[in-house]
Amino acid sequence: GEDVEQSLFLSVREGDSSVINCTYTDSSSTYLYWYKQEPGAGLQLLTYIFSNMDMKQDQRLTVLLNKKDKHLSLRIADTQTGDSAIYFCAEVRSGGYNKLIFGAGTRLAVHP
Amino acid sequence: GAGVSQSPSNKVTEKGKDVELRCDPISGHTALYWYRQSLGQGLEFLIYFQGNSAPDKSGLPSDRFSAERTGGSVSTLTIQRTQQEDSAVYLCASAHRGSNYGYTFGSGTRLTVV
């Protein structure tokens, strides 16, 4: 299909791990991104992964990339209430410049 | 500037009126993008600028939408004869040309058409 797909909602307990999944479409995407949007704010780049990597770890964040299945995931360890936000994955669509195509976003709710 | 600045942050307008939304990108960023985020929806690409030219306008939803960029810096997105379906958050982002490190987004303009 044409769209970057994500599940729309995830609820986790504080302290647990969160896993947000994404399926992208362009097998030639060189970079894939995770953005975070807090209420009333713009999008903040959380992390990115180059397409020749399988995994990238950055403190509590782990990104896994399965190129064969075009599947990207973001794992947040020890999820905190401050992690409550909408998380967007994005792929670079080829075409001469870096045009990011975003999924619909996954709303993460962290409860005590 | 230190970040991408958008103004106004909120705009309420009557149906049929024209609106202008402004984006001031990070100094030195030659690439500028406009996206639209409707309630409960993802980000919809509208237009891309490289310098003052717009090589990709493919996302503009109708001829009521136009955008310009002057001096390779500030951009304005104009919506003529606004309709209720235009209500959304309009986000601007900028980047170094060819950057692989994603975009920097502004906080957006929330447009409400009543």
Interface residues (C-beta under 8 A of the other chain):
Chain A: V4 T30 Y31 Y33 Y35 G40 A41 G42 L43 Q44 L45 Y48 F50 F88 A90 V92 G95 G96 Y97 N98 K99 L100 I101 F102 G103 A104 G105
Chain B: V4 A31 Y33 Y35 G40 Q41 G42 L43 F45 Y48 Q50 P55 D56 L91 A93 A95 R97 G98 S99 N100 Y101 G102 Y103 T104 F105 G106 S107 G108
